[in-house]
């Protein structure tokens, strides 16, 4: 049961940037329409140099962010040395900051936790390629920008945050882990407000090839049909498809003074983390069930109380099987299910935060977004949202994230009323 001494926590501000849209309104509209941007990726450093002219080496598929709109509050001189991950984090944080009116909060009472580690790999690959053979001319800012803490430095400098700021790494569960740590920070009273950022993981061809060699990243099957490649929970899936994204969530106590007329997006009622105790990428039913049951117990809910699940749902041949088994064994088979990654792709370190945002925007909208490419569901007995959005007023939602290294996290959200 939920402890009566625990404060009610809410989300008071949201920022989101993804390949399907920048900002809440554009993101939600594209999500509900099932509008995607999957294609062969074109950013410099995303394709193997030896594969450029070789039809025998299929290019890496994914969804990349288009033109990024930067707010005027971000100094242009800072952007000259900011990585793509840094620029997207600043733009996304700006939306959440304004949304929650954080300019009215004492800077010393604001904290920030960035979910993700090693998130700027493509920038590093480009720098290595550019300066190879003339290393003595390497730009000095490389000495600080190669560390993930550079994102913390940039964001706190631009927004004047003076509480604390650090990064947490949990592979593909990093974004949700950041939200959990933000909840703990507010609950313990370390700060009044804590911002969780799910950082954009900027993959180079090295990471893409590593994921493909591991059998985690698709798609050789749909190399010439990118729109069909991302298909979580479909029998014809062949791995996850990358999608650039970043999310920012502002967490604070429900009884804190309201700075805007708008109601909070949702209550954060329960959370849990469980490890599989192994290094391999293989998921486990035991670990996922432990995280689900822990989050439900923390929220004081029974499985029957959950009416919507936003699963991890990557399209992985093994991961989707294990996740559905975990959901079924936890007696959650009655709840609505869709897969946000089918529309936006797998944001890796950002995924857990961005998908939590997807839950809250659906909660606010009273509709559930479609699941793309779910032509032949793995388990027909599940309550899938198929090709079209459906009307549903979410009362209690469960959001799941899993990461390599045996990381399992789960968060319960409740409609604010």
VOLODREN-663227 format. One line per field, with one value per residue (C-alpha): x, z, y; residue in one letter; residue number from 1. Coordinates in steps of 0.1 Angstrom, whole numbers, padded with zeros to 4 digits. Example, Ala and Ser with C-alpha at 12.3 -4.5 7.8 and 13.67 -1.06 7.14 Angstrom:
<nodes>
x c(0123,0137)
z c(0078,0071)
y c(-0045,-0011)
r c(A,S)
k c(1,2)
</nodes>
This chain:
<nodes>
x c(0000,0011,0025,0002,0033,0045,0037,0017,0039,0027,0041,0037,0056,0065,0089,0093,0113,0112,0114,0076,0074,0089,0066,0037,0011,0030,0041,0006,-0010,0015,0012,-0026,-0023,0004,0026,0062,0095,0113,0138,0175,0193,0213,0231,0269,0285,0253,0262,0292,0318,0323,0286,0279,0282,0276,0241,0253,0255,0220,0219,0208,0171,0157,0138,0158,0147,0142,0149,0152,0137,0158,0143,0157,0168,0196,0228,0238,0275,0268,0252,0284,0301,0270,0264,0232,0223,0230,0210,0180,0182,0182,0152,0132,0140,0129,0094,0091,0106,0080,0052,0058,0067,0100,0112,0092,0110,0142,0171,0186,0155,0156,0175,0180,0188,0198,0190,0217,0254,0277,0250,0272,0289,0283,0299,0330,0333,0331,0358,0381,0377,0382,0413,0430,0467,0465,0455,0475,0450,0420,0395,0400,0363,0366,0383,0350,0323,0331,0317,0279,0282,0285,0247,0243,0266,0249,0214,0222,0241,0212,0184,0203,0197,0216,0203,0220,0225,0239,0235,0222,0229,0204,0208,0173,0158,0178,0150,0126,0153,0159,0122,0124,0154,0137,0107,0130,0147,0114,0100,0130,0129,0164,0147,0112,0113,0133,0135,0142,0156,0157,0187,0189,0214,0233,0244,0272,0276,0298,0269,0244,0266,0271,0234,0229,0257,0240,0208,0190,0186,0165,0160,0175,0140,0126,0158,0139,0106,0116,0079,0073,0104,0094,0068,0067,0047,0041,0050,0071,0093,0131,0146,0142,0144,0162,0144,0159,0140,0144,0119,0118,0095,0091,0083,0071,0047,0010,0005,0031,0017,0004,0021,-0002,-0039,-0034,-0038,-0009,-0006,-0007,0000,0031,0019,0044,0077,0102,0135,0148,0179,0183,0217,0234,0253,0237,0211,0186,0155,0140,0104,0114,0131,0102,0076,0095,0095,0058,0047,0070,0055,0019,0027,0043,0012,-0012,-0029,-0040,-0036,-0073,-0068,-0045,-0065,-0036,-0001,0026,0051,0088,0078,0109,0102,0130,0125,0131,0122,0086,0079,0093,0074,0041,0046,0055,0023,0002,0017,0011,-0026,-0026,-0040,-0072,-0055,-0052,-0018,-0002,0035,0048,0080,0060,0055,0086,0112,0134,0150,0172,0183,0154,0127,0116,0110,0095,0071,0060,0052,0032,0012,0004,-0006,-0029,-0043,-0050,-0065,-0087,-0075,-0049,-0026,-0024,0002,0018,0025,0007,-0006,-0002,-0001,0020,-0009,-0044,-0059,-0043,-0063,-0043,-0048,-0044,-0042,-0066,-0066,-0093,-0112,-0103,-0102,-0071,-0075,-0043,-0015,0016,0048,0076,0113,0141,0178,0208,0226,0194,0178,0140,0119,0082,0062,0024,0006,-0029,-0052,-0051,-0085)
z c(0000,-0007,0025,0036,0046,0010,-0008,-0040,-0069,-0102,-0136,-0140,-0173,-0204,-0234,-0263,-0295,-0319,-0356,-0359,-0344,-0320,-0291,-0274,-0300,-0331,-0313,-0302,-0336,-0354,-0328,-0331,-0369,-0369,-0390,-0392,-0407,-0411,-0439,-0446,-0422,-0437,-0409,-0415,-0396,-0395,-0424,-0427,-0450,-0469,-0475,-0493,-0528,-0520,-0525,-0506,-0474,-0464,-0449,-0414,-0411,-0386,-0380,-0378,-0365,-0392,-0388,-0351,-0339,-0312,-0287,-0286,-0250,-0260,-0269,-0305,-0295,-0273,-0301,-0322,-0299,-0288,-0300,-0316,-0282,-0265,-0289,-0287,-0249,-0247,-0271,-0253,-0218,-0229,-0236,-0203,-0184,-0199,-0195,-0158,-0153,-0136,-0138,-0107,-0087,-0067,-0088,-0057,-0053,-0088,-0097,-0130,-0139,-0174,-0184,-0206,-0209,-0239,-0258,-0282,-0301,-0336,-0327,-0314,-0345,-0367,-0347,-0347,-0385,-0390,-0369,-0376,-0385,-0372,-0336,-0323,-0338,-0321,-0309,-0272,-0263,-0271,-0237,-0220,-0246,-0249,-0214,-0208,-0180,-0207,-0212,-0175,-0178,-0209,-0195,-0160,-0176,-0199,-0174,-0143,-0124,-0091,-0072,-0086,-0120,-0129,-0154,-0148,-0171,-0176,-0213,-0229,-0195,-0188,-0195,-0171,-0146,-0147,-0139,-0110,-0096,-0100,-0081,-0053,-0052,-0047,-0023,-0001,-0001,-0017,-0041,-0047,-0084,-0104,-0142,-0158,-0193,-0215,-0237,-0274,-0281,-0312,-0327,-0352,-0376,-0351,-0326,-0354,-0366,-0331,-0325,-0359,-0352,-0319,-0336,-0318,-0346,-0378,-0406,-0433,-0441,-0449,-0461,-0492,-0474,-0444,-0436,-0428,-0408,-0373,-0361,-0324,-0313,-0349,-0359,-0388,-0367,-0371,-0345,-0333,-0355,-0342,-0338,-0326,-0296,-0264,-0235,-0204,-0175,-0145,-0113,-0081,-0051,-0058,-0028,-0040,-0050,-0085,-0108,-0138,-0143,-0160,-0140,-0137,-0165,-0142,-0107,-0104,-0080,-0081,-0095,-0092,-0105,-0107,-0121,-0139,-0124,-0158,-0184,-0215,-0234,-0230,-0210,-0183,-0172,-0136,-0137,-0156,-0134,-0103,-0116,-0126,-0092,-0074,-0091,-0085,-0048,-0045,-0060,-0038,-0069,-0080,-0116,-0122,-0116,-0146,-0178,-0201,-0206,-0226,-0230,-0238,-0272,-0293,-0321,-0307,-0316,-0280,-0260,-0272,-0263,-0228,-0222,-0232,-0210,-0181,-0187,-0189,-0158,-0139,-0147,-0168,-0200,-0198,-0202,-0235,-0252,-0280,-0290,-0292,-0308,-0338,-0346,-0334,-0333,-0304,-0288,-0265,-0237,-0244,-0248,-0212,-0207,-0241,-0238,-0203,-0221,-0247,-0219,-0203,-0236,-0244,-0209,-0215,-0249,-0239,-0269,-0275,-0305,-0331,-0334,-0368,-0387,-0362,-0391,-0374,-0336,-0317,-0292,-0305,-0271,-0260,-0261,-0289,-0303,-0340,-0370,-0358,-0326,-0301,-0276,-0240,-0208,-0189,-0151,-0142,-0166,-0164,-0184,-0188,-0198,-0201,-0208,-0217,-0186,-0171,-0161,-0156,-0146,-0143,-0134,-0126,-0136,-0125,-0142,-0123,-0111)
y c(0000,0035,0052,0080,0100,0101,0134,0134,0141,0156,0166,0203,0209,0189,0194,0171,0169,0140,0132,0134,0169,0195,0206,0190,0200,0188,0156,0147,0154,0132,0105,0103,0103,0076,0099,0087,0098,0065,0064,0056,0079,0107,0126,0126,0098,0076,0052,0029,0046,0013,0009,0042,0027,-0009,-0023,-0054,-0034,-0022,0013,0019,0029,0054,0086,0118,0152,0178,0215,0223,0256,0271,0296,0331,0326,0303,0323,0316,0316,0286,0267,0269,0243,0224,0189,0178,0162,0195,0216,0194,0192,0231,0234,0207,0220,0255,0242,0224,0254,0279,0253,0250,0287,0278,0313,0319,0293,0300,0287,0270,0249,0235,0203,0185,0149,0139,0103,0088,0081,0082,0101,0121,0093,0106,0139,0121,0100,0130,0148,0118,0115,0152,0155,0122,0129,0164,0158,0187,0211,0195,0222,0228,0225,0187,0184,0191,0184,0146,0141,0138,0163,0189,0187,0195,0224,0239,0235,0249,0278,0288,0284,0294,0262,0262,0231,0201,0185,0151,0122,0087,0058,0029,0022,0023,0028,0059,0084,0067,0062,0100,0105,0081,0098,0132,0119,0107,0141,0160,0134,0136,0175,0179,0204,0217,0211,0185,0183,0149,0151,0120,0129,0124,0096,0106,0073,0069,0041,0023,0019,0012,-0016,-0029,-0031,-0048,-0073,-0080,-0088,-0060,-0034,-0041,-0041,-0062,-0075,-0041,-0023,-0011,-0003,0019,0027,-0010,-0017,-0006,-0031,-0038,-0069,-0079,-0114,-0101,-0078,-0081,-0056,-0021,0010,0040,0074,0106,0121,0140,0147,0169,0164,0188,0170,0187,0182,0184,0207,0232,0266,0266,0291,0286,0282,0248,0216,0192,0166,0136,0122,0100,0074,0045,0034,0006,-0006,-0042,-0058,-0091,-0097,-0104,-0084,-0098,-0079,-0107,-0096,-0117,-0123,-0124,-0089,-0073,-0088,-0076,-0040,-0041,-0055,-0031,-0001,-0013,-0019,0015,0031,0011,-0003,-0038,-0050,-0045,-0007,-0003,0004,0014,0002,0019,-0009,-0008,-0025,-0023,-0048,-0070,-0107,-0117,-0086,-0084,-0120,-0116,-0083,-0097,-0128,-0105,-0084,-0115,-0131,-0099,-0102,-0071,-0086,-0066,-0032,-0013,-0016,0004,0009,0045,0033,0021,0058,0076,0048,0038,0068,0046,0069,0092,0066,0062,0099,0106,0076,0088,0121,0102,0086,0120,0136,0107,0110,0147,0140,0111,0091,0063,0066,0039,0012,0012,-0020,-0042,-0064,-0098,-0093,-0118,-0124,-0116,-0119,-0087,-0054,-0037,-0003,-0011,0011,0038,0059,0050,0070,0061,0081,0068,0065,0046,0039,0018,0027,0002,0006,-0019,-0015,-0036,-0047,-0061,-0028,-0029,0001,0008,0039,0043,0075,0086,0111,0144,0155)
r c(X,X,X,X,X,X,X,X,X,X,X,X,X,X,X,X,X,X,X,X,X,X,X,X,X,X,X,X,X,X,X,X,X,X,X,X,X,X,X,X,X,X,X,X,X,X,X,X,X,X,X,X,X,X,X,X,X,X,X,X,X,X,X,X,X,X,X,X,X,X,X,X,X,X,X,X,X,X,X,X,X,X,X,X,X,X,X,X,X,X,X,X,X,X,X,X,X,X,X,X,X,X,X,X,X,X,X,X,X,X,X,X,X,X,X,X,X,X,X,X,X,X,X,X,X,X,X,X,X,X,X,X,X,X,X,X,X,X,X,X,X,X,X,X,X,X,X,X,X,X,X,X,X,X,X,X,X,X,X,X,X,X,X,X,X,X,X,X,X,X,X,X,X,X,X,X,X,X,X,X,X,X,X,X,X,X,X,X,X,X,X,X,X,X,X,X,X,X,X,X,X,X,X,X,X,X,X,X,X,X,X,X,X,X,X,X,X,X,X,X,X,X,X,X,X,X,X,X,X,X,X,X,X,X,X,X,X,X,X,X,X,X,X,X,X,X,X,X,X,X,X,X,X,X,X,X,X,X,X,X,X,X,X,X,X,X,X,X,X,X,X,X,X,X,X,X,X,X,X,X,X,X,X,X,X,X,X,X,X,X,X,X,X,X,X,X,X,X,X,X,X,X,X,X,X,X,X,X,X,X,X,X,X,X,X,X,X,X,X,X,X,X,X,X,X,X,X,X,X,X,X,X,X,X,X,X,X,X,X,X,X,X,X,X,X,X,X,X,X,X,X,X,X,X,X,X,X,X,X,X,X,X,X,X,X,X,X,X,X,X,X,X,X,X,X,X,X,X,X,X,X,X,X,X,X,X,X,X,X,X,X,X,X,X,X,X,X,X,X,X,X,X,X,X,X,X,X,X,X,X,X,X,X,X,X,X,X)
k c(1,2,3,4,5,6,7,8,9,10,11,12,13,14,15,16,17,18,19,20,21,22,23,24,25,26,27,28,29,30,31,32,33,34,35,36,37,38,39,40,41,42,43,44,45,46,47,48,49,50,51,52,53,54,55,56,57,58,59,60,61,62,63,64,65,66,67,68,69,70,71,72,73,74,75,76,77,78,79,80,81,82,83,84,85,86,87,88,89,90,91,92,93,94,95,96,97,98,99,100,101,102,103,104,105,106,107,108,109,110,111,112,113,114,115,116,117,118,119,120,121,122,123,124,125,126,127,128,129,130,131,132,133,134,135,136,137,138,139,140,141,142,143,144,145,146,147,148,149,150,151,152,153,154,155,156,157,158,159,160,161,162,163,164,165,166,167,168,169,170,171,172,173,174,175,176,177,178,179,180,181,182,183,184,185,186,187,188,189,190,191,192,193,194,195,196,197,198,199,200,201,202,203,204,205,206,207,208,209,210,211,212,213,214,215,216,217,218,219,220,221,222,223,224,225,226,227,228,229,230,231,232,233,234,235,236,237,238,239,240,241,242,243,244,245,246,247,248,249,250,251,252,253,254,255,256,257,258,259,260,261,262,263,264,265,266,267,268,269,270,271,272,273,274,275,276,277,278,279,280,281,282,283,284,285,286,287,288,289,290,291,292,293,294,295,296,297,298,299,300,301,302,303,304,305,306,307,308,309,310,311,312,313,314,315,316,317,318,319,320,321,322,323,324,325,326,327,328,329,330,331,332,333,334,335,336,337,338,339,340,341,342,343,344,345,346,347,348,349,350,351,352,353,354,355,356,357,358,359,360,361,362,363,364,365,366,367,368,369,370,371,372,373,374,375,376,377,378,379,380,381,382,383,384,385,386,387,388,389,390,391,392,393,394,395,396,397,398,399,400,401,402,403,404,405,406,407,408,409,410,411,412,413,414,415,416,417)
</nodes>
